[in-house]
Amino acid sequence: MADDFKIAQPKQYQRLFLKDEIRPDGRALTGCREVKILVNTVSSALGSAMVCCGKTRVIAGIKGRFAEPTINNPNSGYLVSNMVLPMTCNTKYKPGYPDDVGVAMSNKLETVLTDVTDLMELCIVPGKVVWLLNLDVVCINDDGNVLDAAVLAMSAALNNTWLPATRVLEETGRVVVDPDGEKIRLELKFIPIAVTLSVFDDKTLPDPSEDEEKIQNGSISCCIDDQSKIRAMWCSANLSDDVLSAALLYVQKRASVLLSVLRKVSKTS
């Protein structure tokens, strides 16, 4: 009976719980699902991580190859991201070209990645050879709040990325990987963390599930770094100044928790 009511009147169903200061999945209004981070999950990648946020699962992997630098930036390498939302992670996604959600998510990741590392550190031979790092983020299961999980997986992967040593062959001048050389850790200028809150009636609910996303009035997603600097913010709801201030305060607290989990995993990897 309850399932029928949830399907027929999902908003009324949620309101019944919210009036008792609880969410349909049993969480408190400000409660978040358990987050787990596993690093080095892809053996062939230079750095990788999988994030589990409740039933939502996202994996990020970084692969590198040699490339020619641009004429305008002869001493800078590349860091390119791509977000994949396959049909297997949720039937709402269709096969073929990325849909609007996938494109929007990829654009957000690109924004978050801006200046995350010094691209000049990816230079191997000035003006000739640089590293091109491809950061692929793939959603394995979408049960809501994929953006936060994607950014966390991306940050964990980057924070555990090691570049192979290289050398130049004297005979040909060709650059090759030196398997006996010492690997170099990718240095990050900051570690980005995303925190999303779903807006429903007069409530802001962090870490929304898929069911909550379906009926939300809008959402606010904020990317903050480990120095408490806001790197990006996306808002699709009309919020008063007081509600927005309270939301940003929560973002800082939640980001601190997620950053602590990430750092703990990085120390043990």
ZAPATOR-147189 format. One record per residue (C-alpha): residue number from 1; x, y, z. Coordinates in nm, 3 decimals, always signed. Example, Ala and Ser with C-alpha at 12.3 -4.5 7.8 and 13.67 -1.06 7.14 Angstrom:
# ZAPATOR-147189
{nr: 1	c1: +1.230	c2: -0.450	c3: +0.780}
{nr: 2	c1: +1.367	c2: -0.106	c3: +0.714}
This chain:
# ZAPATOR-147189
{nr: 1	c1: +0.000	c2: +0.000	c3: +0.000}
{nr: 2	c1: +0.281	c2: +0.237	c3: +0.096}
{nr: 3	c1: +0.464	c2: +0.161	c3: -0.232}
{nr: 4	c1: +0.150	c2: +0.238	c3: -0.431}
{nr: 5	c1: +0.112	c2: +0.572	c3: -0.252}
{nr: 6	c1: +0.481	c2: +0.651	c3: -0.313}
{nr: 7	c1: +0.441	c2: +0.586	c3: -0.686}
{nr: 8	c1: +0.108	c2: +0.770	c3: -0.721}
{nr: 9	c1: +0.188	c2: +1.069	c3: -0.498}
{nr: 10	c1: +0.566	c2: +1.089	c3: -0.452}
{nr: 11	c1: +0.566	c2: +1.447	c3: -0.324}
{nr: 12	c1: +0.292	c2: +1.386	c3: -0.069}
{nr: 13	c1: +0.470	c2: +1.068	c3: +0.034}
{nr: 14	c1: +0.788	c2: +1.262	c3: +0.106}
{nr: 15	c1: +0.603	c2: +1.536	c3: +0.292}
{nr: 16	c1: +0.459	c2: +1.279	c3: +0.533}
{nr: 17	c1: +0.813	c2: +1.195	c3: +0.641}
{nr: 18	c1: +0.954	c2: +1.546	c3: +0.638}
{nr: 19	c1: +0.689	c2: +1.675	c3: +0.878}
{nr: 20	c1: +0.839	c2: +1.432	c3: +1.132}
{nr: 21	c1: +1.191	c2: +1.559	c3: +1.057}
{nr: 22	c1: +1.291	c2: +1.240	c3: +0.878}
{nr: 23	c1: +1.347	c2: +1.137	c3: +0.517}
{nr: 24	c1: +1.183	c2: +0.836	c3: +0.346}
{nr: 25	c1: +1.507	c2: +0.634	c3: +0.353}
{nr: 26	c1: +1.538	c2: +0.681	c3: +0.730}
{nr: 27	c1: +1.796	c2: +0.959	c3: +0.731}
{nr: 28	c1: +1.769	c2: +1.275	c3: +0.936}
{nr: 29	c1: +1.705	c2: +1.593	c3: +0.738}
{nr: 30	c1: +2.077	c2: +1.673	c3: +0.732}
{nr: 31	c1: +2.189	c2: +1.311	c3: +0.714}
{nr: 32	c1: +2.413	c2: +1.175	c3: +0.439}
{nr: 33	c1: +2.470	c2: +0.824	c3: +0.315}
{nr: 34	c1: +2.788	c2: +0.638	c3: +0.406}
{nr: 35	c1: +3.081	c2: +0.723	c3: +0.183}
{nr: 36	c1: +3.361	c2: +0.480	c3: +0.100}
{nr: 37	c1: +3.668	c2: +0.550	c3: -0.111}
{nr: 38	c1: +3.888	c2: +0.282	c3: -0.265}
{nr: 39	c1: +4.206	c2: +0.395	c3: -0.441}
{nr: 40	c1: +4.420	c2: +0.219	c3: -0.703}
{nr: 41	c1: +4.120	c2: +0.022	c3: -0.828}
{nr: 42	c1: +4.238	c2: +0.018	c3: -1.192}
{nr: 43	c1: +4.579	c2: -0.146	c3: -1.221}
{nr: 44	c1: +4.647	c2: -0.008	c3: -1.571}
{nr: 45	c1: +4.583	c2: +0.354	c3: -1.469}
{nr: 46	c1: +4.836	c2: +0.607	c3: -1.339}
{nr: 47	c1: +4.586	c2: +0.685	c3: -1.064}
{nr: 48	c1: +4.236	c2: +0.564	c3: -0.991}
{nr: 49	c1: +3.963	c2: +0.557	c3: -0.729}
{nr: 50	c1: +3.612	c2: +0.430	c3: -0.674}
{nr: 51	c1: +3.361	c2: +0.612	c3: -0.456}
{nr: 52	c1: +3.054	c2: +0.449	c3: -0.305}
{nr: 53	c1: +2.791	c2: +0.687	c3: -0.168}
{nr: 54	c1: +2.508	c2: +0.466	c3: -0.054}
{nr: 55	c1: +2.417	c2: +0.273	c3: -0.368}
{nr: 56	c1: +2.569	c2: +0.533	c3: -0.599}
{nr: 57	c1: +2.904	c2: +0.418	c3: -0.736}
{nr: 58	c1: +3.150	c2: +0.611	c3: -0.950}
{nr: 59	c1: +3.498	c2: +0.517	c3: -1.068}
{nr: 60	c1: +3.770	c2: +0.751	c3: -1.196}
{nr: 61	c1: +4.089	c2: +0.655	c3: -1.376}
{nr: 62	c1: +4.379	c2: +0.851	c3: -1.522}
{nr: 63	c1: +4.582	c2: +0.737	c3: -1.820}
{nr: 64	c1: +4.869	c2: +0.923	c3: -1.982}
{nr: 65	c1: +5.038	c2: +0.940	c3: -2.318}
{nr: 66	c1: +5.297	c2: +1.156	c3: -2.486}
{nr: 67	c1: +5.173	c2: +1.446	c3: -2.696}
{nr: 68	c1: +5.295	c2: +1.758	c3: -2.871}
{nr: 69	c1: +5.230	c2: +2.084	c3: -2.687}
{nr: 70	c1: +5.045	c2: +2.372	c3: -2.845}
{nr: 71	c1: +5.231	c2: +2.658	c3: -3.010}
{nr: 72	c1: +5.093	c2: +2.905	c3: -2.757}
{nr: 73	c1: +5.187	c2: +2.687	c3: -2.457}
{nr: 74	c1: +5.497	c2: +2.494	c3: -2.563}
{nr: 75	c1: +5.590	c2: +2.397	c3: -2.208}
{nr: 76	c1: +5.246	c2: +2.291	c3: -2.082}
{nr: 77	c1: +5.082	c2: +1.951	c3: -2.083}
{nr: 78	c1: +4.715	c2: +1.859	c3: -2.086}
{nr: 79	c1: +4.459	c2: +1.735	c3: -1.835}
{nr: 80	c1: +4.133	c2: +1.637	c3: -2.005}
{nr: 81	c1: +3.828	c2: +1.496	c3: -1.829}
{nr: 82	c1: +3.532	c2: +1.298	c3: -1.956}
{nr: 83	c1: +3.217	c2: +1.186	c3: -1.773}
{nr: 84	c1: +3.037	c2: +0.872	c3: -1.884}
{nr: 85	c1: +2.682	c2: +0.790	c3: -1.775}
{nr: 86	c1: +2.606	c2: +0.453	c3: -1.936}
{nr: 87	c1: +2.261	c2: +0.301	c3: -1.962}
{nr: 88	c1: +2.380	c2: +0.022	c3: -1.733}
{nr: 89	c1: +2.408	c2: +0.262	c3: -1.438}
{nr: 90	c1: +2.047	c2: +0.377	c3: -1.471}
{nr: 91	c1: +1.780	c2: +0.313	c3: -1.732}
{nr: 92	c1: +1.707	c2: +0.687	c3: -1.757}
{nr: 93	c1: +2.025	c2: +0.719	c3: -1.964}
{nr: 94	c1: +2.012	c2: +0.617	c3: -2.328}
{nr: 95	c1: +2.285	c2: +0.454	c3: -2.541}
{nr: 96	c1: +2.469	c2: +0.651	c3: -2.804}
{nr: 97	c1: +2.591	c2: +1.007	c3: -2.784}
{nr: 98	c1: +2.606	c2: +1.171	c3: -2.438}
{nr: 99	c1: +2.275	c2: +1.328	c3: -2.339}
{nr: 100	c1: +2.232	c2: +1.674	c3: -2.187}
{nr: 101	c1: +2.294	c2: +1.542	c3: -1.835}
{nr: 102	c1: +2.622	c2: +1.379	c3: -1.935}
{nr: 103	c1: +2.742	c2: +1.687	c3: -2.123}
{nr: 104	c1: +2.648	c2: +1.916	c3: -1.832}
{nr: 105	c1: +2.827	c2: +1.686	c3: -1.587}
{nr: 106	c1: +3.141	c2: +1.680	c3: -1.803}
{nr: 107	c1: +3.138	c2: +2.060	c3: -1.824}
{nr: 108	c1: +3.111	c2: +2.083	c3: -1.446}
{nr: 109	c1: +3.408	c2: +1.852	c3: -1.401}
{nr: 110	c1: +3.608	c2: +2.063	c3: -1.646}
{nr: 111	c1: +3.526	c2: +2.371	c3: -1.439}
{nr: 112	c1: +3.628	c2: +2.198	c3: -1.118}
{nr: 113	c1: +3.959	c2: +2.089	c3: -1.275}
{nr: 114	c1: +4.060	c2: +2.441	c3: -1.376}
{nr: 115	c1: +4.407	c2: +2.515	c3: -1.231}
{nr: 116	c1: +4.398	c2: +2.201	c3: -1.013}
{nr: 117	c1: +4.759	c2: +2.130	c3: -1.115}
{nr: 118	c1: +5.043	c2: +2.319	c3: -1.281}
{nr: 119	c1: +5.031	c2: +2.200	c3: -1.641}
{nr: 120	c1: +5.394	c2: +2.306	c3: -1.686}
{nr: 121	c1: +5.484	c2: +2.019	c3: -1.452}
{nr: 122	c1: +5.360	c2: +1.787	c3: -1.729}
{nr: 123	c1: +5.631	c2: +1.906	c3: -1.968}
{nr: 124	c1: +5.889	c2: +1.640	c3: -2.063}
{nr: 125	c1: +6.088	c2: +1.806	c3: -2.343}
{nr: 126	c1: +6.010	c2: +2.179	c3: -2.373}
{nr: 127	c1: +5.837	c2: +2.260	c3: -2.700}
{nr: 128	c1: +5.836	c2: +1.896	c3: -2.812}
{nr: 129	c1: +5.687	c2: +1.641	c3: -2.574}
{nr: 130	c1: +5.444	c2: +1.674	c3: -2.284}
{nr: 131	c1: +5.212	c2: +1.449	c3: -2.089}
{nr: 132	c1: +4.847	c2: +1.431	c3: -2.195}
{nr: 133	c1: +4.647	c2: +1.300	c3: -1.901}
{nr: 134	c1: +4.300	c2: +1.164	c3: -1.970}
{nr: 135	c1: +4.074	c2: +1.155	c3: -1.666}
{nr: 136	c1: +3.776	c2: +0.929	c3: -1.731}
{nr: 137	c1: +3.494	c2: +0.924	c3: -1.478}
{nr: 138	c1: +3.237	c2: +0.647	c3: -1.518}
{nr: 139	c1: +2.916	c2: +0.607	c3: -1.320}
{nr: 140	c1: +2.862	c2: +0.241	c3: -1.230}
{nr: 141	c1: +2.533	c2: +0.292	c3: -1.048}
{nr: 142	c1: +2.326	c2: +0.609	c3: -1.021}
{nr: 143	c1: +2.111	c2: +0.625	c3: -0.710}
{nr: 144	c1: +2.133	c2: +1.002	c3: -0.683}
{nr: 145	c1: +2.396	c2: +1.270	c3: -0.625}
{nr: 146	c1: +2.635	c2: +1.148	c3: -0.892}
{nr: 147	c1: +2.815	c2: +1.484	c3: -0.914}
{nr: 148	c1: +2.946	c2: +1.472	c3: -0.557}
{nr: 149	c1: +3.061	c2: +1.113	c3: -0.599}
{nr: 150	c1: +3.224	c2: +1.196	c3: -0.935}
{nr: 151	c1: +3.421	c2: +1.491	c3: -0.798}
{nr: 152	c1: +3.530	c2: +1.289	c3: -0.495}
{nr: 153	c1: +3.643	c2: +0.998	c3: -0.714}
{nr: 154	c1: +3.821	c2: +1.242	c3: -0.945}
{nr: 155	c1: +4.002	c2: +1.410	c3: -0.652}
{nr: 156	c1: +4.100	c2: +1.078	c3: -0.497}
{nr: 157	c1: +4.236	c2: +0.953	c3: -0.830}
{nr: 158	c1: +4.434	c2: +1.271	c3: -0.893}
{nr: 159	c1: +4.568	c2: +1.270	c3: -0.538}
{nr: 160	c1: +4.703	c2: +0.918	c3: -0.597}
{nr: 161	c1: +4.849	c2: +0.968	c3: -0.945}
{nr: 162	c1: +5.213	c2: +0.891	c3: -1.014}
{nr: 163	c1: +5.378	c2: +0.976	c3: -1.347}
{nr: 164	c1: +5.630	c2: +0.726	c3: -1.486}
{nr: 165	c1: +5.990	c2: +0.833	c3: -1.523}
{nr: 166	c1: +6.095	c2: +0.914	c3: -1.878}
{nr: 167	c1: +6.417	c2: +0.936	c3: -2.075}
{nr: 168	c1: +6.525	c2: +1.051	c3: -2.420}
{nr: 169	c1: +6.690	c2: +0.796	c3: -2.648}
{nr: 170	c1: +7.022	c2: +0.939	c3: -2.771}
{nr: 171	c1: +7.007	c2: +0.759	c3: -3.104}
{nr: 172	c1: +6.663	c2: +0.883	c3: -3.211}
{nr: 173	c1: +6.574	c2: +1.157	c3: -2.966}
{nr: 174	c1: +6.250	c2: +0.973	c3: -2.895}
{nr: 175	c1: +6.099	c2: +0.995	c3: -2.547}
{nr: 176	c1: +6.021	c2: +0.663	c3: -2.377}
{nr: 177	c1: +5.909	c2: +0.549	c3: -2.034}
{nr: 178	c1: +6.196	c2: +0.450	c3: -1.808}
{nr: 179	c1: +6.076	c2: +0.147	c3: -1.606}
{nr: 180	c1: +6.377	c2: +0.171	c3: -1.376}
{nr: 181	c1: +6.334	c2: +0.540	c3: -1.303}
{nr: 182	c1: +6.164	c2: +0.692	c3: -1.002}
{nr: 183	c1: +5.799	c2: +0.783	c3: -1.049}
{nr: 184	c1: +5.689	c2: +1.142	c3: -0.987}
{nr: 185	c1: +5.377	c2: +1.219	c3: -0.790}
{nr: 186	c1: +5.130	c2: +1.456	c3: -0.956}
{nr: 187	c1: +5.126	c2: +1.769	c3: -0.743}
{nr: 188	c1: +4.788	c2: +1.933	c3: -0.686}
{nr: 189	c1: +4.735	c2: +2.300	c3: -0.608}
{nr: 190	c1: +4.415	c2: +2.214	c3: -0.426}
{nr: 191	c1: +4.172	c2: +1.928	c3: -0.367}
{nr: 192	c1: +3.816	c2: +1.998	c3: -0.487}
{nr: 193	c1: +3.513	c2: +1.861	c3: -0.303}
{nr: 194	c1: +3.153	c2: +1.896	c3: -0.423}
{nr: 195	c1: +2.852	c2: +1.910	c3: -0.193}
{nr: 196	c1: +2.495	c2: +1.904	c3: -0.327}
{nr: 197	c1: +2.169	c2: +1.986	c3: -0.151}
{nr: 198	c1: +1.826	c2: +1.912	c3: -0.294}
{nr: 199	c1: +1.559	c2: +2.178	c3: -0.247}
{nr: 200	c1: +1.210	c2: +2.048	c3: -0.167}
{nr: 201	c1: +0.941	c2: +2.289	c3: -0.046}
{nr: 202	c1: +1.117	c2: +2.482	c3: +0.232}
{nr: 203	c1: +1.376	c2: +2.212	c3: +0.304}
{nr: 204	c1: +1.733	c2: +2.169	c3: +0.183}
{nr: 205	c1: +1.831	c2: +1.801	c3: +0.186}
{nr: 206	c1: +2.197	c2: +1.707	c3: +0.144}
{nr: 207	c1: +2.315	c2: +1.408	c3: -0.058}
{nr: 208	c1: +1.981	c2: +1.351	c3: -0.237}
{nr: 209	c1: +1.881	c2: +1.002	c3: -0.345}
{nr: 210	c1: +1.744	c2: +0.938	c3: -0.692}
{nr: 211	c1: +1.388	c2: +0.941	c3: -0.555}
{nr: 212	c1: +1.448	c2: +1.282	c3: -0.400}
{nr: 213	c1: +1.603	c2: +1.420	c3: -0.719}
{nr: 214	c1: +1.296	c2: +1.319	c3: -0.919}
{nr: 215	c1: +1.065	c2: +1.543	c3: -0.714}
{nr: 216	c1: +1.295	c2: +1.824	c3: -0.605}
{nr: 217	c1: +1.215	c2: +2.189	c3: -0.680}
{nr: 218	c1: +1.578	c2: +2.246	c3: -0.763}
{nr: 219	c1: +1.924	c2: +2.196	c3: -0.618}
{nr: 220	c1: +2.240	c2: +2.374	c3: -0.516}
{nr: 221	c1: +2.584	c2: +2.224	c3: -0.577}
{nr: 222	c1: +2.895	c2: +2.391	c3: -0.448}
{nr: 223	c1: +3.254	c2: +2.292	c3: -0.512}
{nr: 224	c1: +3.490	c2: +2.395	c3: -0.236}
{nr: 225	c1: +3.859	c2: +2.316	c3: -0.200}
{nr: 226	c1: +4.076	c2: +2.208	c3: +0.092}
{nr: 227	c1: +4.155	c2: +2.573	c3: +0.160}
{nr: 228	c1: +3.783	c2: +2.655	c3: +0.202}
{nr: 229	c1: +3.774	c2: +2.847	c3: -0.124}
{nr: 230	c1: +3.462	c2: +2.817	c3: -0.339}
{nr: 231	c1: +3.569	c2: +2.699	c3: -0.683}
{nr: 232	c1: +3.228	c2: +2.670	c3: -0.849}
{nr: 233	c1: +2.859	c2: +2.681	c3: -0.765}
{nr: 234	c1: +2.549	c2: +2.574	c3: -0.955}
{nr: 235	c1: +2.202	c2: +2.660	c3: -0.832}
{nr: 236	c1: +1.870	c2: +2.573	c3: -0.998}
{nr: 237	c1: +1.642	c2: +2.691	c3: -0.717}
{nr: 238	c1: +1.525	c2: +3.026	c3: -0.589}
{nr: 239	c1: +1.675	c2: +3.060	c3: -0.242}
{nr: 240	c1: +1.654	c2: +3.343	c3: +0.006}
{nr: 241	c1: +1.978	c2: +3.493	c3: +0.133}
{nr: 242	c1: +1.930	c2: +3.324	c3: +0.471}
{nr: 243	c1: +1.873	c2: +2.980	c3: +0.319}
{nr: 244	c1: +2.169	c2: +3.022	c3: +0.086}
{nr: 245	c1: +2.395	c2: +3.129	c3: +0.374}
{nr: 246	c1: +2.285	c2: +2.828	c3: +0.579}
{nr: 247	c1: +2.344	c2: +2.599	c3: +0.280}
{nr: 248	c1: +2.696	c2: +2.732	c3: +0.225}
{nr: 249	c1: +2.774	c2: +2.687	c3: +0.594}
{nr: 250	c1: +2.662	c2: +2.325	c3: +0.567}
{nr: 251	c1: +2.872	c2: +2.281	c3: +0.252}
{nr: 252	c1: +3.186	c2: +2.379	c3: +0.443}
{nr: 253	c1: +3.114	c2: +2.131	c3: +0.723}
{nr: 254	c1: +3.030	c2: +1.846	c3: +0.487}
{nr: 255	c1: +3.331	c2: +1.916	c3: +0.265}
{nr: 256	c1: +3.554	c2: +1.894	c3: +0.571}
{nr: 257	c1: +3.415	c2: +1.547	c3: +0.649}
{nr: 258	c1: +3.464	c2: +1.422	c3: +0.292}
{nr: 259	c1: +3.815	c2: +1.568	c3: +0.276}
{nr: 260	c1: +3.902	c2: +1.384	c3: +0.597}
{nr: 261	c1: +3.788	c2: +1.054	c3: +0.445}
{nr: 262	c1: +3.989	c2: +1.119	c3: +0.128}
{nr: 263	c1: +4.307	c2: +1.207	c3: +0.317}
{nr: 264	c1: +4.278	c2: +0.903	c3: +0.539}
{nr: 265	c1: +4.256	c2: +0.675	c3: +0.235}
{nr: 266	c1: +4.546	c2: +0.853	c3: +0.061}
{nr: 267	c1: +4.774	c2: +0.803	c3: +0.362}
{nr: 268	c1: +4.713	c2: +0.428	c3: +0.365}
{nr: 269	c1: +4.748	c2: +0.377	c3: -0.011}
